[in-house]
Amino acid sequence: MRITQFFTVTCLILLCSTICGVASAYATPESIVAASKVYVSNVSYDPGTFFTGDDGTVTISVTNGNTNDSTVVNHATFGDDNIRSTSAPYDSTVHIGPLQTQKFVFSVTTDAPDGTYYPTFSMTFRDADNLYYRQMVLVENRPLVLTVIDKPDAFEQEKKKTIYLQVANPRDAEVTNVALEVAGDGITATPSRTFIGMLAPQAKVPVNISITPDKETPLHLTLTYDNGNNPHQTSMDIPITFGVDKKQSYPVMSNIKVTTEGGIFHVTGDINNAGLDTANTVTVTSLSPAIPQDPYKTYVVGALKADDFGGFEISFDTDGSTSIPVQVSFRDTDGNLYHTVQNVTVPSSRLNTTAASNGPPIIPILAALILIAAIAGGWYFYIRKSKK
């Protein structure tokens, strides 16, 4: 038994000596020096950073720095337990000429949690020792961030309102095919899908959407994107409830003055925007029973910012009513049309006012004529009596 074991060990020693002798025959000092000038010139991962469970590729560029000598690679592998290669190693002979670069591409995958990893690239030369190289790669599970920058305090049925959003990429590498989809039961969204495209690391972009709700319902926002060839998404719901928007424009009439001219009423005053948003295309007009008249059937005030005011003047005729509704119309920033109505009191003695406006008063003239006739009659009877 001992003789058999001794014979086996002796054979193994002789075999190893033979292999080493063959290797030493190829591994000359010149080949070792030449191999020392071969180096990894670049490593790139796609995607640049991984989510746990992502697949990707790594491309390793190997450069031969020798000006005259070629190098021969017999074997190349990549990966470790955290970043695993899913492609076969390079087992065929690869020649790299002087000052040339050869790329080695490996398919990889990872199930590792968040962290920094250093998988190994190993390459075996035919005429020299191995080359080992490690390149850092990140696994991070931070998704894209969808943020509401501004939105109305409340929504109105069948009124268009704008929601201001921001899409941000907090990751350390770019993502591609970024798109935002908007949906909701009974909601008309414009646009319903916004394509953003590539988003660089630490970059952010604004996205505005307009919605017109028919009923109270959640608004669903879905942000989709690709990390390399791996699809991912982020979702958010915004509750759509009806009510009064606290920022709404609120035009109010003040400093009202009523005058008449030629039987026509003229109303002047100021429009003050007591709201927090701009009131656009502000107009003023009188409503029935008033009959708008020239020159100011409708008065256009224009845009009024918050706490701003503008003057107006309207003219109209009436059927004798003393309370006339005056309407102020305006549009919000989304183009929705709103109306407010305020009653204005006008004088009741329109007949006397009209007569005074059109010429001399009739009653005083009649009284003067009667007085003249009485004096003339009295003088006539006096003369006749004197002659008798």
Contacts in CASP RR format, 6 or more apart in sequence:
PFRMAT RR
TARGET T0000
AUTHOR 0000-0000-0000
METHOD contacts of the structure
MODEL  1
MRITQFFTVTCLILLCSTICGVASAYATPESIVAASKVYVSNVSYDPGTF
FTGDDGTVTISVTNGNTNDSTVVNHATFGDDNIRSTSAPYDSTVHIGPLQ
TQKFVFSVTTDAPDGTYYPTFSMTFRDADNLYYRQMVLVENRPLVLTVID
KPDAFEQEKKKTIYLQVANPRDAEVTNVALEVAGDGITATPSRTFIGMLA
PQAKVPVNISITPDKETPLHLTLTYDNGNNPHQTSMDIPITFGVDKKQSY
PVMSNIKVTTEGGIFHVTGDINNAGLDTANTVTVTSLSPAIPQDPYKTYV
VGALKADDFGGFEISFDTDGSTSIPVQVSFRDTDGNLYHTVQNVTVPSSR
LNTTAASNGPPIIPILAALILIAAIAGGWYFYIRKSKK
26 126 0 8 1.000
26 127 0 8 1.000
27 127 0 8 1.000
27 128 0 8 1.000
27 129 0 8 1.000
28 127 0 8 1.000
30 69 0 8 1.000
31 125 0 8 1.000
31 127 0 8 1.000
31 128 0 8 1.000
32 127 0 8 1.000
32 128 0 8 1.000
32 129 0 8 1.000
34 66 0 8 1.000
34 69 0 8 1.000
34 71 0 8 1.000
34 127 0 8 1.000
34 128 0 8 1.000
35 71 0 8 1.000
35 125 0 8 1.000
35 127 0 8 1.000
35 128 0 8 1.000
35 129 0 8 1.000
35 131 0 8 1.000
36 128 0 8 1.000
37 64 0 8 1.000
37 65 0 8 1.000
37 66 0 8 1.000
38 62 0 8 1.000
38 63 0 8 1.000
38 64 0 8 1.000
38 65 0 8 1.000
38 66 0 8 1.000
38 71 0 8 1.000
38 96 0 8 1.000
38 125 0 8 1.000
38 131 0 8 1.000
39 62 0 8 1.000
39 63 0 8 1.000
39 65 0 8 1.000
39 131 0 8 1.000
40 60 0 8 1.000
40 61 0 8 1.000
40 62 0 8 1.000
40 63 0 8 1.000
40 121 0 8 1.000
40 131 0 8 1.000
40 133 0 8 1.000
40 135 0 8 1.000
41 61 0 8 1.000
41 62 0 8 1.000
41 63 0 8 1.000
41 101 0 8 1.000
42 59 0 8 1.000
42 60 0 8 1.000
42 61 0 8 1.000
43 58 0 8 1.000
43 59 0 8 1.000
43 60 0 8 1.000
43 61 0 8 1.000
43 121 0 8 1.000
43 133 0 8 1.000
43 135 0 8 1.000
44 58 0 8 1.000
44 59 0 8 1.000
45 56 0 8 1.000
45 57 0 8 1.000
45 58 0 8 1.000
45 137 0 8 1.000
46 56 0 8 1.000
46 57 0 8 1.000
46 58 0 8 1.000
46 59 0 8 1.000
46 228 0 8 1.000
47 54 0 8 1.000
47 56 0 8 1.000
47 173 0 8 1.000
47 175 0 8 1.000
47 227 0 8 1.000
47 228 0 8 1.000
47 230 0 8 1.000
48 137 0 8 1.000
48 138 0 8 1.000
48 172 0 8 1.000
48 173 0 8 1.000
48 174 0 8 1.000
48 228 0 8 1.000
49 137 0 8 1.000
49 138 0 8 1.000
49 139 0 8 1.000
49 140 0 8 1.000
49 171 0 8 1.000
49 172 0 8 1.000
49 173 0 8 1.000
49 227 0 8 1.000
50 56 0 8 1.000
50 110 0 8 1.000
50 137 0 8 1.000
50 138 0 8 1.000
50 139 0 8 1.000
50 140 0 8 1.000
50 227 0 8 1.000
51 139 0 8 1.000
51 140 0 8 1.000
51 141 0 8 1.000
51 227 0 8 1.000
51 230 0 8 1.000
51 232 0 8 1.000
52 110 0 8 1.000
52 111 0 8 1.000
52 112 0 8 1.000
52 113 0 8 1.000
52 114 0 8 1.000
52 139 0 8 1.000
52 141 0 8 1.000
53 109 0 8 1.000
53 110 0 8 1.000
53 111 0 8 1.000
53 230 0 8 1.000
54 109 0 8 1.000
54 110 0 8 1.000
54 227 0 8 1.000
54 228 0 8 1.000
54 230 0 8 1.000
55 86 0 8 1.000
55 107 0 8 1.000
55 108 0 8 1.000
55 109 0 8 1.000
55 229 0 8 1.000
55 230 0 8 1.000
56 107 0 8 1.000
56 108 0 8 1.000
56 109 0 8 1.000
56 228 0 8 1.000
56 229 0 8 1.000
56 230 0 8 1.000
57 105 0 8 1.000
57 106 0 8 1.000
57 107 0 8 1.000
57 108 0 8 1.000
58 78 0 8 1.000
58 83 0 8 1.000
58 105 0 8 1.000
58 106 0 8 1.000
58 108 0 8 1.000
58 119 0 8 1.000
58 135 0 8 1.000
58 137 0 8 1.000
59 103 0 8 1.000
59 104 0 8 1.000
59 105 0 8 1.000
60 78 0 8 1.000
60 103 0 8 1.000
60 104 0 8 1.000
60 105 0 8 1.000
60 106 0 8 1.000
60 121 0 8 1.000
60 133 0 8 1.000
60 135 0 8 1.000
61 101 0 8 1.000
61 102 0 8 1.000
61 103 0 8 1.000
62 73 0 8 1.000
62 96 0 8 1.000
62 101 0 8 1.000
62 102 0 8 1.000
62 103 0 8 1.000
62 104 0 8 1.000
62 123 0 8 1.000
62 131 0 8 1.000
63 96 0 8 1.000
63 99 0 8 1.000
63 100 0 8 1.000
63 101 0 8 1.000
64 70 0 8 1.000
64 71 0 8 1.000
64 96 0 8 1.000
64 97 0 8 1.000
64 98 0 8 1.000
64 99 0 8 1.000
64 100 0 8 1.000
64 101 0 8 1.000
64 102 0 8 1.000
65 98 0 8 1.000
65 99 0 8 1.000
66 97 0 8 1.000
66 98 0 8 1.000
66 99 0 8 1.000
67 98 0 8 1.000
67 99 0 8 1.000
68 98 0 8 1.000
69 98 0 8 1.000
70 95 0 8 1.000
70 96 0 8 1.000
70 97 0 8 1.000
70 98 0 8 1.000
71 95 0 8 1.000
71 96 0 8 1.000
71 97 0 8 1.000
71 125 0 8 1.000
71 127 0 8 1.000
72 93 0 8 1.000
72 94 0 8 1.000
72 95 0 8 1.000
72 96 0 8 1.000
72 125 0 8 1.000
72 126 0 8 1.000
72 127 0 8 1.000
73 90 0 8 1.000
73 93 0 8 1.000
73 94 0 8 1.000
73 95 0 8 1.000
73 96 0 8 1.000
73 102 0 8 1.000
73 123 0 8 1.000
73 124 0 8 1.000
73 125 0 8 1.000
73 126 0 8 1.000
74 91 0 8 1.000
74 93 0 8 1.000
74 124 0 8 1.000
74 125 0 8 1.000
74 126 0 8 1.000
75 89 0 8 1.000
75 90 0 8 1.000
75 91 0 8 1.000
75 122 0 8 1.000
75 123 0 8 1.000
75 124 0 8 1.000
76 89 0 8 1.000
76 90 0 8 1.000
76 94 0 8 1.000
76 104 0 8 1.000
76 121 0 8 1.000
76 122 0 8 1.000
76 123 0 8 1.000
76 124 0 8 1.000
77 85 0 8 1.000
77 89 0 8 1.000
77 90 0 8 1.000
77 121 0 8 1.000
77 122 0 8 1.000
78 85 0 8 1.000
78 89 0 8 1.000
78 104 0 8 1.000
78 106 0 8 1.000
78 108 0 8 1.000
78 119 0 8 1.000
78 120 0 8 1.000
78 121 0 8 1.000
78 122 0 8 1.000
79 85 0 8 1.000
79 106 0 8 1.000
79 108 0 8 1.000
79 119 0 8 1.000
79 120 0 8 1.000
79 121 0 8 1.000
80 117 0 8 1.000
80 118 0 8 1.000
80 119 0 8 1.000
80 120 0 8 1.000
82 110 0 8 1.000
82 112 0 8 1.000
82 117 0 8 1.000
82 119 0 8 1.000
82 139 0 8 1.000
83 108 0 8 1.000
83 109 0 8 1.000
83 110 0 8 1.000
83 112 0 8 1.000
83 117 0 8 1.000
83 119 0 8 1.000
83 137 0 8 1.000
84 108 0 8 1.000
84 109 0 8 1.000
84 110 0 8 1.000
85 106 0 8 1.000
85 107 0 8 1.000
85 108 0 8 1.000
86 107 0 8 1.000
86 108 0 8 1.000
86 109 0 8 1.000
87 105 0 8 1.000
87 106 0 8 1.000
87 107 0 8 1.000
90 104 0 8 1.000
93 126 0 8 1.000
94 102 0 8 1.000
96 102 0 8 1.000
104 121 0 8 1.000
104 123 0 8 1.000
108 119 0 8 1.000
110 117 0 8 1.000
110 139 0 8 1.000
112 139 0 8 1.000
113 139 0 8 1.000
113 141 0 8 1.000
114 139 0 8 1.000
114 140 0 8 1.000
114 141 0 8 1.000
115 138 0 8 1.000
115 139 0 8 1.000
115 140 0 8 1.000
116 136 0 8 1.000
116 137 0 8 1.000
116 138 0 8 1.000
116 139 0 8 1.000
117 136 0 8 1.000
117 137 0 8 1.000
117 138 0 8 1.000
117 139 0 8 1.000
118 134 0 8 1.000
118 135 0 8 1.000
118 136 0 8 1.000
118 137 0 8 1.000
119 134 0 8 1.000
119 135 0 8 1.000
119 137 0 8 1.000
120 132 0 8 1.000
120 133 0 8 1.000
120 134 0 8 1.000
121 132 0 8 1.000
121 133 0 8 1.000
121 134 0 8 1.000
121 135 0 8 1.000
122 130 0 8 1.000
122 131 0 8 1.000
122 132 0 8 1.000
123 130 0 8 1.000
123 131 0 8 1.000
123 132 0 8 1.000
123 133 0 8 1.000
124 130 0 8 1.000
124 131 0 8 1.000
125 131 0 8 1.000
138 172 0 8 1.000
138 173 0 8 1.000
140 171 0 8 1.000
140 172 0 8 1.000
142 170 0 8 1.000
142 171 0 8 1.000
143 232 0 8 1.000
143 234 0 8 1.000
144 167 0 8 1.000
144 168 0 8 1.000
144 169 0 8 1.000
144 170 0 8 1.000
144 171 0 8 1.000
144 175 0 8 1.000
144 178 0 8 1.000
144 199 0 8 1.000
144 223 0 8 1.000
144 225 0 8 1.000
144 232 0 8 1.000
144 234 0 8 1.000
145 167 0 8 1.000
145 168 0 8 1.000
145 169 0 8 1.000
145 170 0 8 1.000
145 234 0 8 1.000
146 165 0 8 1.000
146 166 0 8 1.000
146 167 0 8 1.000
146 180 0 8 1.000
146 221 0 8 1.000
146 223 0 8 1.000
146 234 0 8 1.000
146 236 0 8 1.000
147 165 0 8 1.000
147 166 0 8 1.000
147 167 0 8 1.000
147 168 0 8 1.000
148 163 0 8 1.000
148 164 0 8 1.000
148 165 0 8 1.000
148 236 0 8 1.000
148 238 0 8 1.000
149 164 0 8 1.000
149 165 0 8 1.000
149 166 0 8 1.000
149 206 0 8 1.000
150 163 0 8 1.000
150 164 0 8 1.000
151 161 0 8 1.000
151 162 0 8 1.000
151 163 0 8 1.000
151 164 0 8 1.000
151 238 0 8 1.000
152 161 0 8 1.000
152 162 0 8 1.000
152 163 0 8 1.000
152 245 0 8 1.000
152 247 0 8 1.000
153 244 0 8 1.000
153 245 0 8 1.000
153 246 0 8 1.000
153 247 0 8 1.000
154 241 0 8 1.000
154 242 0 8 1.000
154 243 0 8 1.000
154 244 0 8 1.000
154 245 0 8 1.000
154 246 0 8 1.000
155 161 0 8 1.000
155 211 0 8 1.000
155 213 0 8 1.000
155 240 0 8 1.000
155 241 0 8 1.000
155 242 0 8 1.000
155 243 0 8 1.000
155 245 0 8 1.000
156 242 0 8 1.000
156 243 0 8 1.000
156 245 0 8 1.000
156 336 0 8 1.000
157 213 0 8 1.000
157 214 0 8 1.000
157 215 0 8 1.000
157 242 0 8 1.000
158 212 0 8 1.000
158 213 0 8 1.000
158 214 0 8 1.000
159 212 0 8 1.000
159 334 0 8 1.000
159 336 0 8 1.000
160 190 0 8 1.000
160 210 0 8 1.000
160 211 0 8 1.000
160 212 0 8 1.000
160 334 0 8 1.000
160 335 0 8 1.000
160 336 0 8 1.000
161 210 0 8 1.000
161 211 0 8 1.000
161 212 0 8 1.000
161 334 0 8 1.000
161 336 0 8 1.000
162 208 0 8 1.000
162 209 0 8 1.000
162 210 0 8 1.000
162 333 0 8 1.000
162 334 0 8 1.000
163 208 0 8 1.000
163 209 0 8 1.000
163 210 0 8 1.000
163 211 0 8 1.000
163 219 0 8 1.000
163 238 0 8 1.000
164 206 0 8 1.000
164 208 0 8 1.000
165 180 0 8 1.000
165 206 0 8 1.000
165 207 0 8 1.000
165 208 0 8 1.000
165 209 0 8 1.000
165 221 0 8 1.000
166 204 0 8 1.000
166 205 0 8 1.000
166 206 0 8 1.000
166 207 0 8 1.000
167 178 0 8 1.000
167 180 0 8 1.000
167 196 0 8 1.000
167 199 0 8 1.000
167 204 0 8 1.000
167 205 0 8 1.000
167 207 0 8 1.000
167 223 0 8 1.000
168 203 0 8 1.000
168 204 0 8 1.000
169 175 0 8 1.000
169 199 0 8 1.000
169 200 0 8 1.000
169 201 0 8 1.000
169 202 0 8 1.000
169 203 0 8 1.000
169 204 0 8 1.000
170 202 0 8 1.000
171 201 0 8 1.000
171 227 0 8 1.000
172 201 0 8 1.000
173 201 0 8 1.000
173 227 0 8 1.000
174 198 0 8 1.000
174 199 0 8 1.000
174 200 0 8 1.000
174 201 0 8 1.000
175 198 0 8 1.000
175 199 0 8 1.000
175 225 0 8 1.000
175 226 0 8 1.000
175 227 0 8 1.000
175 228 0 8 1.000
175 232 0 8 1.000
176 197 0 8 1.000
176 198 0 8 1.000
176 199 0 8 1.000
176 225 0 8 1.000
176 226 0 8 1.000
176 228 0 8 1.000
177 197 0 8 1.000
177 198 0 8 1.000
177 224 0 8 1.000
177 225 0 8 1.000
177 226 0 8 1.000
178 195 0 8 1.000
178 196 0 8 1.000
178 197 0 8 1.000
178 198 0 8 1.000
178 199 0 8 1.000
178 223 0 8 1.000
178 224 0 8 1.000
178 225 0 8 1.000
179 193 0 8 1.000
179 194 0 8 1.000
179 195 0 8 1.000
179 196 0 8 1.000
179 197 0 8 1.000
179 223 0 8 1.000
179 224 0 8 1.000
179 225 0 8 1.000
180 193 0 8 1.000
180 194 0 8 1.000
180 196 0 8 1.000
180 207 0 8 1.000
180 209 0 8 1.000
180 221 0 8 1.000
180 222 0 8 1.000
180 223 0 8 1.000
181 192 0 8 1.000
181 193 0 8 1.000
181 221 0 8 1.000
181 222 0 8 1.000
181 223 0 8 1.000
181 224 0 8 1.000
182 189 0 8 1.000
182 191 0 8 1.000
182 192 0 8 1.000
182 193 0 8 1.000
182 194 0 8 1.000
182 209 0 8 1.000
182 211 0 8 1.000
182 219 0 8 1.000
182 220 0 8 1.000
182 221 0 8 1.000
183 189 0 8 1.000
183 192 0 8 1.000
183 219 0 8 1.000
183 220 0 8 1.000
183 222 0 8 1.000
184 217 0 8 1.000
184 218 0 8 1.000
184 219 0 8 1.000
184 220 0 8 1.000
185 215 0 8 1.000
185 217 0 8 1.000
186 213 0 8 1.000
186 214 0 8 1.000
186 215 0 8 1.000
186 217 0 8 1.000
187 211 0 8 1.000
187 212 0 8 1.000
187 213 0 8 1.000
187 214 0 8 1.000
187 217 0 8 1.000
187 219 0 8 1.000
187 240 0 8 1.000
188 211 0 8 1.000
188 212 0 8 1.000
188 213 0 8 1.000
188 214 0 8 1.000
189 209 0 8 1.000
189 210 0 8 1.000
189 211 0 8 1.000
189 219 0 8 1.000
190 209 0 8 1.000
190 210 0 8 1.000
190 211 0 8 1.000
191 209 0 8 1.000
194 207 0 8 1.000
194 209 0 8 1.000
196 205 0 8 1.000
196 207 0 8 1.000
199 205 0 8 1.000
199 225 0 8 1.000
210 334 0 8 1.000
211 219 0 8 1.000
211 240 0 8 1.000
213 240 0 8 1.000
213 242 0 8 1.000
216 239 0 8 1.000
216 240 0 8 1.000
216 241 0 8 1.000
216 242 0 8 1.000
217 240 0 8 1.000
218 237 0 8 1.000
218 238 0 8 1.000
218 239 0 8 1.000
218 240 0 8 1.000
219 237 0 8 1.000
219 238 0 8 1.000
219 239 0 8 1.000
219 240 0 8 1.000
220 235 0 8 1.000
220 236 0 8 1.000
220 237 0 8 1.000
221 235 0 8 1.000
221 236 0 8 1.000
221 237 0 8 1.000
221 238 0 8 1.000
222 233 0 8 1.000
222 234 0 8 1.000
222 235 0 8 1.000
223 233 0 8 1.000
223 234 0 8 1.000
223 235 0 8 1.000
223 236 0 8 1.000
224 231 0 8 1.000
224 232 0 8 1.000
224 233 0 8 1.000
225 231 0 8 1.000
225 232 0 8 1.000
225 233 0 8 1.000
226 232 0 8 1.000
246 276 0 8 1.000
247 275 0 8 1.000
247 276 0 8 1.000
247 277 0 8 1.000
248 275 0 8 1.000
248 276 0 8 1.000
248 277 0 8 1.000
248 332 0 8 1.000
249 273 0 8 1.000
249 275 0 8 1.000
249 276 0 8 1.000
249 277 0 8 1.000
249 278 0 8 1.000
249 279 0 8 1.000
249 304 0 8 1.000
249 306 0 8 1.000
249 330 0 8 1.000
249 332 0 8 1.000
249 338 0 8 1.000
250 273 0 8 1.000
250 274 0 8 1.000
250 275 0 8 1.000
250 279 0 8 1.000
250 340 0 8 1.000
251 271 0 8 1.000
251 272 0 8 1.000
251 273 0 8 1.000
251 274 0 8 1.000
251 279 0 8 1.000
251 282 0 8 1.000
251 304 0 8 1.000
251 328 0 8 1.000
251 330 0 8 1.000
251 340 0 8 1.000
252 271 0 8 1.000
252 272 0 8 1.000
252 273 0 8 1.000
252 274 0 8 1.000
252 340 0 8 1.000
252 342 0 8 1.000
253 269 0 8 1.000
253 270 0 8 1.000
253 271 0 8 1.000
253 272 0 8 1.000
253 284 0 8 1.000
253 326 0 8 1.000
253 328 0 8 1.000
253 342 0 8 1.000
254 269 0 8 1.000
254 270 0 8 1.000
254 272 0 8 1.000
254 309 0 8 1.000
255 268 0 8 1.000
255 269 0 8 1.000
255 270 0 8 1.000
256 267 0 8 1.000
256 268 0 8 1.000
256 269 0 8 1.000
256 344 0 8 1.000
257 267 0 8 1.000
257 268 0 8 1.000
257 269 0 8 1.000
258 265 0 8 1.000
258 266 0 8 1.000
258 267 0 8 1.000
258 344 0 8 1.000
258 345 0 8 1.000
258 346 0 8 1.000
258 347 0 8 1.000
259 265 0 8 1.000
259 266 0 8 1.000
259 268 0 8 1.000
260 266 0 8 1.000
260 347 0 8 1.000
260 350 0 8 1.000
260 353 0 8 1.000
260 354 0 8 1.000
260 357 0 8 1.000
261 357 0 8 1.000
262 354 0 8 1.000
262 357 0 8 1.000
262 358 0 8 1.000
263 317 0 8 1.000
263 350 0 8 1.000
263 353 0 8 1.000
263 354 0 8 1.000
263 357 0 8 1.000
263 358 0 8 1.000
264 293 0 8 1.000
264 315 0 8 1.000
264 316 0 8 1.000
264 317 0 8 1.000
265 290 0 8 1.000
265 315 0 8 1.000
265 316 0 8 1.000
265 317 0 8 1.000
265 318 0 8 1.000
265 324 0 8 1.000
265 346 0 8 1.000
266 296 0 8 1.000
266 313 0 8 1.000
266 314 0 8 1.000
266 315 0 8 1.000
267 286 0 8 1.000
267 313 0 8 1.000
267 314 0 8 1.000
267 315 0 8 1.000
267 316 0 8 1.000
267 324 0 8 1.000
267 326 0 8 1.000
267 344 0 8 1.000
267 346 0 8 1.000
268 311 0 8 1.000
268 312 0 8 1.000
268 313 0 8 1.000
269 311 0 8 1.000
269 312 0 8 1.000
269 313 0 8 1.000
270 309 0 8 1.000
270 310 0 8 1.000
270 311 0 8 1.000
270 312 0 8 1.000
271 282 0 8 1.000
271 284 0 8 1.000
271 301 0 8 1.000
271 304 0 8 1.000
271 309 0 8 1.000
271 310 0 8 1.000
271 311 0 8 1.000
271 312 0 8 1.000
271 328 0 8 1.000
272 304 0 8 1.000
272 307 0 8 1.000
272 308 0 8 1.000
272 309 0 8 1.000
272 310 0 8 1.000
273 279 0 8 1.000
273 304 0 8 1.000
273 305 0 8 1.000
273 306 0 8 1.000
273 307 0 8 1.000
273 308 0 8 1.000
273 309 0 8 1.000
274 307 0 8 1.000
275 306 0 8 1.000
275 307 0 8 1.000
276 306 0 8 1.000
277 306 0 8 1.000
277 332 0 8 1.000
277 333 0 8 1.000
278 303 0 8 1.000
278 304 0 8 1.000
278 305 0 8 1.000
278 306 0 8 1.000
278 333 0 8 1.000
279 303 0 8 1.000
279 304 0 8 1.000
279 330 0 8 1.000
279 331 0 8 1.000
279 332 0 8 1.000
280 302 0 8 1.000
280 303 0 8 1.000
280 330 0 8 1.000
280 331 0 8 1.000
280 332 0 8 1.000
280 333 0 8 1.000
280 335 0 8 1.000
281 300 0 8 1.000
281 302 0 8 1.000
281 303 0 8 1.000
281 329 0 8 1.000
281 330 0 8 1.000
281 331 0 8 1.000
282 300 0 8 1.000
282 301 0 8 1.000
282 302 0 8 1.000
282 303 0 8 1.000
282 304 0 8 1.000
282 328 0 8 1.000
282 329 0 8 1.000
282 330 0 8 1.000
283 298 0 8 1.000
283 299 0 8 1.000
283 300 0 8 1.000
283 301 0 8 1.000
283 302 0 8 1.000
283 328 0 8 1.000
283 329 0 8 1.000
283 330 0 8 1.000
284 298 0 8 1.000
284 299 0 8 1.000
284 301 0 8 1.000
284 312 0 8 1.000
284 314 0 8 1.000
284 326 0 8 1.000
284 327 0 8 1.000
284 328 0 8 1.000
284 329 0 8 1.000
285 292 0 8 1.000
285 297 0 8 1.000
285 298 0 8 1.000
285 299 0 8 1.000
285 314 0 8 1.000
285 326 0 8 1.000
285 327 0 8 1.000
285 329 0 8 1.000
286 292 0 8 1.000
286 314 0 8 1.000
286 316 0 8 1.000
286 324 0 8 1.000
286 325 0 8 1.000
286 326 0 8 1.000
286 327 0 8 1.000
287 324 0 8 1.000
287 325 0 8 1.000
287 326 0 8 1.000
287 327 0 8 1.000
287 341 0 8 1.000
288 325 0 8 1.000
289 318 0 8 1.000
289 319 0 8 1.000
289 320 0 8 1.000
289 321 0 8 1.000
289 324 0 8 1.000
290 316 0 8 1.000
290 317 0 8 1.000
290 318 0 8 1.000
290 321 0 8 1.000
290 324 0 8 1.000
290 325 0 8 1.000
291 316 0 8 1.000
291 317 0 8 1.000
291 318 0 8 1.000
291 319 0 8 1.000
292 298 0 8 1.000
292 314 0 8 1.000
292 315 0 8 1.000
292 316 0 8 1.000
293 315 0 8 1.000
293 316 0 8 1.000
293 317 0 8 1.000
294 315 0 8 1.000
295 315 0 8 1.000
296 313 0 8 1.000
296 314 0 8 1.000
296 315 0 8 1.000
297 314 0 8 1.000
297 315 0 8 1.000
297 316 0 8 1.000
298 314 0 8 1.000
299 312 0 8 1.000
299 313 0 8 1.000
299 314 0 8 1.000
301 310 0 8 1.000
301 311 0 8 1.000
301 312 0 8 1.000
304 310 0 8 1.000
304 330 0 8 1.000
314 326 0 8 1.000
316 324 0 8 1.000
318 324 0 8 1.000
318 346 0 8 1.000
318 350 0 8 1.000
320 348 0 8 1.000
320 350 0 8 1.000
321 346 0 8 1.000
322 345 0 8 1.000
322 346 0 8 1.000
322 347 0 8 1.000
322 348 0 8 1.000
323 343 0 8 1.000
323 344 0 8 1.000
323 345 0 8 1.000
323 346 0 8 1.000
324 343 0 8 1.000
324 344 0 8 1.000
324 345 0 8 1.000
324 346 0 8 1.000
325 341 0 8 1.000
325 342 0 8 1.000
325 343 0 8 1.000
325 344 0 8 1.000
326 341 0 8 1.000
326 342 0 8 1.000
326 343 0 8 1.000
326 344 0 8 1.000
327 339 0 8 1.000
327 340 0 8 1.000
327 341 0 8 1.000
328 339 0 8 1.000
328 340 0 8 1.000
328 341 0 8 1.000
328 342 0 8 1.000
329 337 0 8 1.000
329 338 0 8 1.000
329 339 0 8 1.000
330 337 0 8 1.000
330 338 0 8 1.000
331 337 0 8 1.000
331 338 0 8 1.000
332 338 0 8 1.000
347 353 0 8 1.000
355 361 0 8 1.000
355 362 0 8 1.000
END
